Every structure is written in structure tokens, then in C-alpha cells.
């Protein structure tokens, strides 16, 4: 895993909504082949920041700097799971027709990797929450981008599923992909990632898990008392 080169940075990035900055002067750097957690409470601006980086939102001010393609895995709540397609169809949604056979093979490999190899033919509405998260991760990986943003991939799932998804993400980082993962799961963020960014509109702390743990012991925590223990 290489941490030597910055593949994405933001400079004084802001986004205003309803008369206030939901993202307020965010300066962030991501190194190649790293797994970074973006941690904060609901309403902290995490999803907004991901959408700014990916390009679907335009900043009020500041810049996103990268020359690498960026993919996004959306929140499970943002998907209509009643849509009448299979898990396999979902993973391949938007895949170009060119190279269809190779894409189909890659889809099957990814379903296997996320633990859904035997369930590709199931309809989306037949899947549990954890299975839906696995399908979304496979779809994110299907994009094969240098940078992948993941919005709450481990929310509302059981610990074994969370651990499996974190291992898949870790393997991707080891292979050179750069991943930024939003989460409100403070405990696993400190133990599972290369870099932890704590956000509540602004960045409150940013660094290695140990550095962030020390930093937050000196801050008034805005995410509830459980996160500073």
C-alpha cells in the first residue's frame, strides 16, 4: 500500500444551504491506496462533502483538486429497493454495453467477494438490509475508479457483515484504490482505517486513529459522549 502521493485534495471547500454553511472551509487530503473514515453525527455535512467531491453538488466556494476518476456508493436509504430488478442487475446498472461479457464476469466475481455469490438472481425487495449494503458495495467496486466514496456503507448491519465489508474495502486499498467512507460508527472507525477525519460542518480532527483519539480527548465532543470514551 502506497501512502506517498496525494490523489485528491479540497481547498477551503464550502457549501451553503438554508443560510448556513453545512460544509465550512474543509481542507482535506487523501493519499493513494488509503482507507479513510469520515466520521460525524447526522447533519454533520458528511454526505454533502462526498457529493461535492464527486461533483454532483457545486461548492459555494473552494475547490476539489484531482485528476483521478471518482465513484460514489450512495446511502442505502437513497435507493428505491422496490425497483423490479435483481441484485446482479443492480451491480451492472449503467455498465457500458461494450465489453458486456467481461462486465458480467466481473459482476459475478464482485458478488462473490461481498458474500452474495449465490444471490445474484434475487430481486432487490427480497434482500435484507445487510444484503442490500453488500450489493451497493459491489456496485461501487464495479465502477473501477481510482477513488471511491462510500456513504454509510456499514450502517444498520450486523457486526459480521460490517467486518466483511470492511475487509473488502481494506483489500481494495491494499490494491491501490483510495477510499473515503462516511460513518457515524465511531468505534470501528478508530480501529479499521488508515486515516480518520472527524467532521461537524468543519473538520474537528484529522489524522491517524491514535492522533485523532488524543485530539478528541482535548476537544468538546459534538457527537455525543459515547464517541470520546
C-alpha positions in Angstrom: 0.0 0.0 0.0 1.4 3.4 -1.0 0.8 6.5 1.0 3.3 8.6 -0.8 1.2 10.6 -3.3 -1.9 12.8 -2.8 -4.6 11.8 -5.2 -7.3 14.2 -4.0 -7.5 17.4 -2.0 -10.0 20.0 -1.1 -9.2 23.7 -0.5 -11.4 25.8 1.7 -14.4 23.9 0.5 -17.8 25.3 1.5 -21.4 24.6 0.7 -24.3 26.8 1.9 -27.8 25.5 2.5 -30.6 27.3 4.2 -28.4 30.3 5.0 -25.7 28.4 6.8 -22.5 26.5 5.7 -23.2 22.8 6.1 -19.7 22.3 4.8 -17.4 25.0 6.2 -13.9 25.6 4.9 -12.9 22.0 4.6 -9.3 21.2 3.7 -8.7 17.5 3.1 -6.0 15.4 1.5 -6.3 11.7 0.5 -3.2 9.7 -0.2 -3.2 6.9 -2.8 -4.1 3.5 -1.6 -5.6 4.5 1.8 -8.8 3.8 3.6 -10.2 6.9 5.3 -13.2 7.3 7.6 -15.2 10.5 7.6 -16.9 10.4 11.0 -19.6 12.7 12.4 -23.2 12.9 13.7 -26.3 13.1 11.5 -26.3 16.5 9.9 -22.6 17.0 10.1 -22.3 17.5 6.3 -20.6 14.2 5.5 -22.9 13.2 2.6 -22.8 16.8 1.3 -19.0 16.7 1.3 -19.0 13.4 -0.6 -21.4 14.9 -3.2 -19.1 18.0 -3.5 -16.1 15.8 -4.1 -17.9 13.6 -6.6 -19.2 16.6 -8.5 -23.0 16.3 -8.2 -23.0 19.4 -6.0 -21.2 22.6 -6.8 -19.4 24.3 -3.9 -20.3 27.8 -2.7 -16.6 28.4 -2.6 -13.3 26.5 -2.6 -12.1 23.7 -4.9 -11.8 20.0 -5.3 -8.5 19.0 -6.9 -7.9 15.7 -8.5 -7.1 14.2 -11.9 -8.5 10.8 -11.0 -11.9 9.3 -11.8 -14.2 9.2 -8.7 -17.0 6.7 -8.0 -19.7 7.0 -5.4 -21.6 4.4 -3.4 -24.8 6.1 -2.2 -26.6 5.6 1.1 -28.9 2.6 1.1 -31.8 4.9 2.1 -31.3 6.8 -1.2 -32.2 3.7 -3.3 -35.6 2.6 -4.3 -35.4 -1.1 -3.4 -38.8 -1.9 -4.9 -37.4 -1.4 -8.4 -38.1 -4.7 -10.1 -34.5 -5.8 -10.9 -32.2 -8.4 -9.5 -29.1 -7.9 -7.4 -27.0 -8.8 -10.4 -28.8 -6.2 -12.5 -28.2 -3.6 -9.8 -24.5 -4.2 -9.7 -24.3 -3.8 -13.5 -26.6 -0.8 -13.7 -25.1 1.8 -16.0 -22.3 -0.6 -17.3 -21.5 0.2 -20.9 -22.7 -2.4 -23.4 -19.2 -2.6 -24.9 -17.4 -5.4 -23.1 -20.6 -6.9 -21.8 -19.3 -10.4 -21.3 -16.3 -9.2 -19.3 -18.5 -7.0 -17.3 -20.8 -9.9 -16.5 -17.8 -12.0 -15.3 -16.6 -9.1 -13.2 -20.0 -8.7 -11.7 -20.1 -12.3 -10.6 -16.6 -12.0 -9.1 -17.7 -9.0 -7.1 -20.9 -10.6 -5.9 -18.8 -13.5 -4.6 -16.3 -11.1 -2.9 -19.1 -9.4 -1.0 -20.7 -12.7 0.0 -23.6 -12.5 -2.4 -22.4 -15.1 -4.9 -25.4 -17.3 -4.6 -28.0 -14.5 -4.5 -27.4 -12.6 -7.7 -30.8 -13.6 -9.1 -32.8 -12.4 -6.1 -35.0 -9.3 -6.5 -33.9 -6.2 -4.7 -37.0 -6.3 -2.4 -36.1 -9.8 -1.4 -32.8 -8.7 0.2 -32.2 -7.9 3.8 -30.6 -4.6 4.8 -27.2 -6.2 5.1 -27.5 -7.9 1.7 -28.5 -4.6 0.2 -25.4 -3.0 1.6 -23.3 -5.8 0.1 -24.9 -5.2 -3.3 -24.3 -1.5 -3.1 -20.6 -2.1 -2.3 -20.3 -4.5 -5.3 -21.9 -1.8 -7.5 -19.4 0.8 -6.2 -16.5 -1.5 -6.9 -17.9 -2.3 -10.4 -17.1 1.3 -11.4 -13.4 0.6 -11.1 -12.5 4.2 -10.3 -9.2 5.2 -8.7 -11.1 7.0 -5.9 -14.3 5.5 -4.3 -16.5 7.5 -2.0 -18.9 5.4 0.2 -21.8 6.9 2.1 -22.6 5.0 5.2 -21.8 1.5 3.8 -21.8 -0.1 7.3 -24.9 1.5 8.8 -27.7 -0.7 10.3 -26.0 -4.0 9.6 -24.8 -6.8 11.9 -21.2 -6.9 13.1 -20.2 -9.9 10.9 -21.4 -8.2 7.8 -19.7 -4.9 8.8 -16.5 -6.7 9.4 -16.7 -8.5 6.0 -17.4 -5.2 4.1 -14.5 -3.5 5.9 -12.2 -6.3 4.9 -13.3 -5.9 1.2 -12.6 -2.2 1.5 -9.2 -2.8 3.1 -8.3 -5.2 0.3 -9.2 -2.5 -2.2 -6.9 0.0 -0.5 -4.1 -2.6 -0.4 -4.6 -3.0 -4.2 -4.2 0.8 -4.7 -7.7 2.2 -4.7 -8.3 5.2 -2.5 -11.5 5.0 -0.4 -13.3 7.7 1.7 -16.0 6.2 3.9 -18.6 8.2 5.8 -19.7 6.7 9.0 -21.2 7.5 12.4 -19.8 4.2 13.8 -17.1 5.8 15.9 -15.7 2.6 17.3 -14.9 0.7 14.1 -13.5 3.9 12.5 -10.8 4.2 15.1 -9.7 0.6 14.7 -10.2 -0.1 11.0 -8.9 2.8 9.0 -5.6 4.5 8.0 -6.9 8.0 8.5 -9.9 9.3 10.5 -11.5 12.7 9.7 -13.9 14.0 12.3 -16.4 16.4 10.9 -19.3 18.6 12.2 -19.6 21.2 9.4 -15.9 21.9 9.9 -13.1 19.4 10.4 -12.6 18.9 14.1 -9.7 16.4 13.9 -7.8 14.6 11.1 -5.0 12.1 11.3 -4.2 8.6 12.3 -6.6 6.8 14.6 -4.3 7.4 17.6 -3.7 11.0 16.7 -7.5 11.6 16.5 -8.1 9.8 19.7 -5.7 12.1 21.5 -7.0 15.2 19.8 -10.6 14.5 20.8 -9.7 14.0 24.4 -8.9 17.7 24.4 -12.0 18.8 22.4 -15.6 19.4 23.4 -17.1 16.4 21.6 -20.1 17.3 19.4 -21.1 13.7 18.6 -22.4 12.5 21.9 -20.5 11.3 25.0 -20.0 7.8 23.6 -17.6 8.9 20.9 -15.0 10.3 23.3 -14.8 7.3 25.6 
